[in-house]
Amino acid sequence: MKHRKTLIALILLALTLGVAAQEQKTEESKLPSVPADRNNAYIIGESDLLSINVWHEPELTRVVPVRTDGKITLPLIGELQASGKTVQQLRDTIAAQLAHFLEAPEVTVIVQEPRSQFFTIVGKVAKPGSYPLGQRLTVIDGLALGGGFKDFAKVNKIHVVRTHRDGRIEQLGFDYKRAVGGDVNQNFVLESHDMIIVP
């Protein structure tokens, strides 16, 4: 009888651990990543997390963050400039460098977490904060991620503050009612570091 109770307890424990592991796997799968169709053209930036895979070379395969100096460090190669390059350019550079040590290396680079590409929502929204911009998002998409409007939000006076690479700051008006009413010019695509302000 004792053995039966012990066996049942072990089965229940295994099931519990299995469910917990599945939940953790599900949560991990929710981490933002760059869609496959945009991965190669994505411009890498500081703090991005890159998954670098070298076919049949597990010791060279790893996940690396882009440092604040824009570089990554890899075995055999050492330091490489990653920031400012597209994923395809970095992949080609890594493959060319590894060709000194390996015959026809096959390299895959995936942006696992696009931490350098983000936008921010502030003001009268349910969930203000910064959100990853790993895929093409419009202003309406961004507002949806922010959880919608709070009471008394002035939805026809929203504006997006955009900081250009040359330091120039631009304010773009956005009228939510016109956008959802079909005015396609209102619902423009967000760029990295845009700030949506909902008064």
DONUDREN-132221 format. One record per residue (C-alpha): y, x, z negated; residue number from 1. Coordinates in nm, 4 decimals, always signed. Layout:
# residues N
+----------+----------+----------+------+
:       c2 :       c1 :       c3 : guza :
+----------+----------+----------+------+
:        Y :        X :        Z :  NUM :
...
+----------+----------+----------+------+
# end
This chain:
# residues 199
+----------+----------+----------+------+
:       c2 :       c1 :       c3 : guza :
+----------+----------+----------+------+
:  +0.0000 :  +0.0000 :  +0.0000 :    1 :
:  +0.2330 :  +0.2846 :  -0.0912 :    2 :
:  +0.1604 :  +0.4535 :  +0.2401 :    3 :
:  +0.2380 :  +0.1311 :  +0.4262 :    4 :
:  +0.5729 :  +0.0926 :  +0.2473 :    5 :
:  +0.6573 :  +0.4556 :  +0.3206 :    6 :
:  +0.5675 :  +0.4074 :  +0.6875 :    7 :
:  +0.7869 :  +0.0953 :  +0.7116 :    8 :
:  +1.0736 :  +0.2809 :  +0.5428 :    9 :
:  +1.0411 :  +0.5685 :  +0.7904 :   10 :
:  +1.0392 :  +0.3297 :  +1.0874 :   11 :
:  +1.3503 :  +0.1527 :  +0.9579 :   12 :
:  +1.5233 :  +0.4874 :  +0.9046 :   13 :
:  +1.4353 :  +0.5995 :  +1.2587 :   14 :
:  +1.5672 :  +0.2736 :  +1.4037 :   15 :
:  +1.8906 :  +0.3052 :  +1.2038 :   16 :
:  +1.9425 :  +0.6632 :  +1.3201 :   17 :
:  +1.8685 :  +0.5604 :  +1.6783 :   18 :
:  +2.1277 :  +0.2834 :  +1.6679 :   19 :
:  +2.3844 :  +0.5186 :  +1.5120 :   20 :
:  +2.3193 :  +0.7810 :  +1.7806 :   21 :
:  +2.3529 :  +0.5168 :  +2.0540 :   22 :
:  +2.6838 :  +0.3975 :  +1.9024 :   23 :
:  +2.8114 :  +0.7556 :  +1.8893 :   24 :
:  +2.7067 :  +0.8094 :  +2.2517 :   25 :
:  +2.8868 :  +0.4879 :  +2.3499 :   26 :
:  +3.2025 :  +0.5990 :  +2.1689 :   27 :
:  +3.1891 :  +0.9413 :  +2.3374 :   28 :
:  +3.1551 :  +0.7750 :  +2.6771 :   29 :
:  +3.4890 :  +0.6005 :  +2.6133 :   30 :
:  +3.6764 :  +0.9310 :  +2.6128 :   31 :
:  +3.9225 :  +0.9378 :  +2.9017 :   32 :
:  +3.8319 :  +1.1511 :  +3.1985 :   33 :
:  +3.9658 :  +1.1920 :  +3.5479 :   34 :
:  +3.7921 :  +0.9596 :  +3.7994 :   35 :
:  +3.5618 :  +1.1438 :  +4.0390 :   36 :
:  +3.7663 :  +1.0481 :  +4.3450 :   37 :
:  +4.0797 :  +1.2103 :  +4.1966 :   38 :
:  +3.9212 :  +1.5046 :  +4.0166 :   39 :
:  +3.9587 :  +1.7689 :  +4.2909 :   40 :
:  +4.3274 :  +1.6928 :  +4.3514 :   41 :
:  +4.4181 :  +1.6753 :  +3.9824 :   42 :
:  +4.6721 :  +1.9427 :  +3.8816 :   43 :
:  +4.5511 :  +2.1157 :  +3.5677 :   44 :
:  +4.7899 :  +2.1532 :  +3.2764 :   45 :
:  +4.8029 :  +2.3030 :  +2.9279 :   46 :
:  +4.5612 :  +2.1527 :  +2.6720 :   47 :
:  +4.3377 :  +1.9920 :  +2.9373 :   48 :
:  +3.9689 :  +2.0150 :  +2.8491 :   49 :
:  +3.7623 :  +2.1447 :  +3.1416 :   50 :
:  +3.3869 :  +2.1245 :  +3.1890 :   51 :
:  +3.2745 :  +2.4222 :  +3.3989 :   52 :
:  +2.9193 :  +2.4237 :  +3.5291 :   53 :
:  +2.7506 :  +2.7089 :  +3.7184 :   54 :
:  +2.4283 :  +2.5921 :  +3.8789 :   55 :
:  +2.1177 :  +2.7531 :  +3.7229 :   56 :
:  +2.3347 :  +2.9685 :  +3.4950 :   57 :
:  +2.3422 :  +2.7890 :  +3.1566 :   58 :
:  +2.5009 :  +3.0868 :  +2.9806 :   59 :
:  +2.8027 :  +3.0551 :  +3.2119 :   60 :
:  +2.8288 :  +2.6786 :  +3.1732 :   61 :
:  +3.0734 :  +2.5612 :  +2.9073 :   62 :
:  +3.3605 :  +2.3319 :  +2.8098 :   63 :
:  +3.6896 :  +2.5179 :  +2.7710 :   64 :
:  +4.0445 :  +2.4119 :  +2.6810 :   65 :
:  +4.3412 :  +2.5338 :  +2.8821 :   66 :
:  +4.5461 :  +2.7449 :  +2.6422 :   67 :
:  +4.9221 :  +2.7172 :  +2.5913 :   68 :
:  +4.9663 :  +3.0159 :  +2.8239 :   69 :
:  +4.7906 :  +2.8144 :  +3.0959 :   70 :
:  +4.4800 :  +3.0341 :  +3.1027 :   71 :
:  +4.1085 :  +2.9956 :  +3.0310 :   72 :
:  +3.8512 :  +3.2589 :  +2.9437 :   73 :
:  +3.5073 :  +3.2716 :  +3.1058 :   74 :
:  +3.2094 :  +3.5075 :  +3.0744 :   75 :
:  +3.1922 :  +3.7895 :  +3.3342 :   76 :
:  +3.5339 :  +3.6928 :  +3.4700 :   77 :
:  +3.7596 :  +3.7076 :  +3.1639 :   78 :
:  +4.0982 :  +3.5356 :  +3.1782 :   79 :
:  +4.1960 :  +3.3089 :  +3.4669 :   80 :
:  +4.5146 :  +3.1152 :  +3.5336 :   81 :
:  +4.4241 :  +2.7451 :  +3.5349 :   82 :
:  +4.7497 :  +2.5602 :  +3.4706 :   83 :
:  +4.9299 :  +2.4605 :  +3.7897 :   84 :
:  +4.6153 :  +2.4759 :  +4.0039 :   85 :
:  +4.4203 :  +2.1813 :  +4.1373 :   86 :
:  +4.0615 :  +2.1455 :  +4.0211 :   87 :
:  +3.9400 :  +2.2458 :  +4.3672 :   88 :
:  +4.1560 :  +2.5611 :  +4.3666 :   89 :
:  +4.0250 :  +2.6636 :  +4.0255 :   90 :
:  +3.6658 :  +2.5960 :  +4.1307 :   91 :
:  +3.7096 :  +2.8129 :  +4.4419 :   92 :
:  +3.8693 :  +3.0915 :  +4.2344 :   93 :
:  +3.5840 :  +3.0889 :  +3.9810 :   94 :
:  +3.3226 :  +3.0909 :  +4.2572 :   95 :
:  +3.4963 :  +3.3838 :  +4.4323 :   96 :
:  +3.5098 :  +3.5835 :  +4.1081 :   97 :
:  +3.1466 :  +3.5099 :  +4.0203 :   98 :
:  +3.0389 :  +3.6153 :  +4.3708 :   99 :
:  +3.0823 :  +3.9766 :  +4.2485 :  100 :
:  +2.7958 :  +3.9163 :  +4.0034 :  101 :
:  +2.5889 :  +3.6302 :  +4.1482 :  102 :
:  +2.4639 :  +3.5419 :  +4.4936 :  103 :
:  +2.6364 :  +3.2281 :  +4.6312 :  104 :
:  +2.7305 :  +3.0754 :  +4.2936 :  105 :
:  +2.7651 :  +2.6963 :  +4.2909 :  106 :
:  +3.0480 :  +2.5956 :  +4.0592 :  107 :
:  +3.1565 :  +2.2518 :  +3.9422 :  108 :
:  +3.4801 :  +2.1902 :  +3.7513 :  109 :
:  +3.5483 :  +1.8527 :  +3.5894 :  110 :
:  +3.8531 :  +1.7525 :  +3.3869 :  111 :
:  +3.6717 :  +1.6151 :  +3.0847 :  112 :
:  +3.9887 :  +1.5202 :  +2.8972 :  113 :
:  +4.3249 :  +1.5183 :  +3.0815 :  114 :
:  +4.5304 :  +1.6007 :  +2.7719 :  115 :
:  +4.8301 :  +1.7359 :  +2.9645 :  116 :
:  +4.8770 :  +1.4156 :  +3.1626 :  117 :
:  +5.0047 :  +1.1310 :  +2.9455 :  118 :
:  +5.2712 :  +0.8649 :  +2.9140 :  119 :
:  +5.4330 :  +0.7084 :  +2.6090 :  120 :
:  +5.5189 :  +0.3502 :  +2.5151 :  121 :
:  +5.7779 :  +0.2770 :  +2.2461 :  122 :
:  +5.9572 :  -0.0335 :  +2.1244 :  123 :
:  +5.8360 :  -0.3898 :  +2.0867 :  124 :
:  +5.4720 :  -0.3543 :  +2.1891 :  125 :
:  +5.1596 :  -0.4083 :  +1.9820 :  126 :
:  +5.0307 :  -0.0512 :  +2.0086 :  127 :
:  +5.3102 :  +0.2010 :  +2.0711 :  128 :
:  +5.2059 :  +0.5620 :  +2.1268 :  129 :
:  +5.0922 :  +0.8152 :  +2.3864 :  130 :
:  +4.8154 :  +0.7363 :  +2.6335 :  131 :
:  +4.6219 :  +0.9587 :  +2.8780 :  132 :
:  +4.7158 :  +0.9370 :  +3.2436 :  133 :
:  +4.3829 :  +1.0380 :  +3.3918 :  134 :
:  +4.3992 :  +0.7811 :  +3.6682 :  135 :
:  +4.6554 :  +0.5918 :  +3.8768 :  136 :
:  +4.8407 :  +0.3523 :  +3.6462 :  137 :
:  +5.1349 :  +0.1242 :  +3.7149 :  138 :
:  +5.3929 :  +0.0124 :  +3.4591 :  139 :
:  +5.2023 :  -0.3145 :  +3.4062 :  140 :
:  +4.8824 :  -0.1160 :  +3.3475 :  141 :
:  +5.0678 :  +0.0955 :  +3.0924 :  142 :
:  +5.2054 :  -0.2093 :  +2.9130 :  143 :
:  +4.8564 :  -0.3579 :  +2.8999 :  144 :
:  +4.7289 :  -0.0427 :  +2.7291 :  145 :
:  +5.0115 :  -0.0870 :  +2.4799 :  146 :
:  +4.8566 :  -0.4166 :  +2.3736 :  147 :
:  +5.1236 :  -0.6505 :  +2.5103 :  148 :
:  +5.4641 :  -0.7493 :  +2.3804 :  149 :
:  +5.5767 :  -0.8340 :  +2.0295 :  150 :
:  +5.7910 :  -1.1392 :  +1.9621 :  151 :
:  +6.1461 :  -1.1270 :  +2.0977 :  152 :
:  +6.0771 :  -0.8336 :  +2.3316 :  153 :
:  +6.3306 :  -0.8281 :  +2.6161 :  154 :
:  +6.0775 :  -0.8099 :  +2.8966 :  155 :
:  +6.3414 :  -0.8178 :  +3.1702 :  156 :
:  +6.5206 :  -0.5128 :  +3.0285 :  157 :
:  +6.2356 :  -0.2632 :  +3.0061 :  158 :
:  +6.3101 :  +0.0826 :  +3.1381 :  159 :
:  +6.1106 :  +0.3955 :  +3.2080 :  160 :
:  +6.2564 :  +0.7349 :  +3.1224 :  161 :
:  +6.1218 :  +0.9977 :  +3.3629 :  162 :
:  +6.1665 :  +1.3710 :  +3.3097 :  163 :
:  +6.1372 :  +1.5683 :  +3.6333 :  164 :
:  +6.0047 :  +1.9242 :  +3.6525 :  165 :
:  +6.3560 :  +2.0582 :  +3.7074 :  166 :
:  +6.4626 :  +1.9013 :  +3.3761 :  167 :
:  +6.6498 :  +1.6124 :  +3.5382 :  168 :
:  +6.6144 :  +1.2841 :  +3.3471 :  169 :
:  +6.6026 :  +0.9542 :  +3.5333 :  170 :
:  +6.6055 :  +0.5983 :  +3.3978 :  171 :
:  +6.4147 :  +0.3395 :  +3.6018 :  172 :
:  +6.4644 :  -0.0291 :  +3.5317 :  173 :
:  +6.1649 :  -0.2617 :  +3.5109 :  174 :
:  +6.1699 :  -0.6419 :  +3.4982 :  175 :
:  +5.8294 :  -0.7649 :  +3.3798 :  176 :
:  +5.8816 :  -1.1235 :  +3.4957 :  177 :
:  +5.9760 :  -1.0144 :  +3.8469 :  178 :
:  +5.6800 :  -0.7729 :  +3.8603 :  179 :
:  +5.4203 :  -1.0336 :  +3.7627 :  180 :
:  +5.5964 :  -1.2756 :  +3.9968 :  181 :
:  +5.5008 :  -1.0589 :  +4.2920 :  182 :
:  +5.7882 :  -0.8098 :  +4.3287 :  183 :
:  +5.5782 :  -0.5047 :  +4.4200 :  184 :
:  +5.8810 :  -0.2736 :  +4.4064 :  185 :
:  +5.9103 :  -0.3404 :  +4.0340 :  186 :
:  +5.5555 :  -0.2336 :  +3.9477 :  187 :
:  +5.5767 :  +0.1360 :  +4.0347 :  188 :
:  +5.3228 :  +0.4059 :  +3.9516 :  189 :
:  +5.3665 :  +0.6001 :  +3.6270 :  190 :
:  +5.4016 :  +0.9787 :  +3.6287 :  191 :
:  +5.3035 :  +1.2240 :  +3.3590 :  192 :
:  +5.5395 :  +1.2284 :  +3.0593 :  193 :
:  +5.7020 :  +0.8955 :  +3.1525 :  194 :
:  +5.8280 :  +0.6981 :  +2.8534 :  195 :
:  +5.8211 :  +0.3174 :  +2.8718 :  196 :
:  +6.0846 :  +0.1653 :  +2.6430 :  197 :
:  +6.0531 :  -0.2025 :  +2.5526 :  198 :
:  +6.3704 :  -0.3226 :  +2.3738 :  199 :
+----------+----------+----------+------+
# end
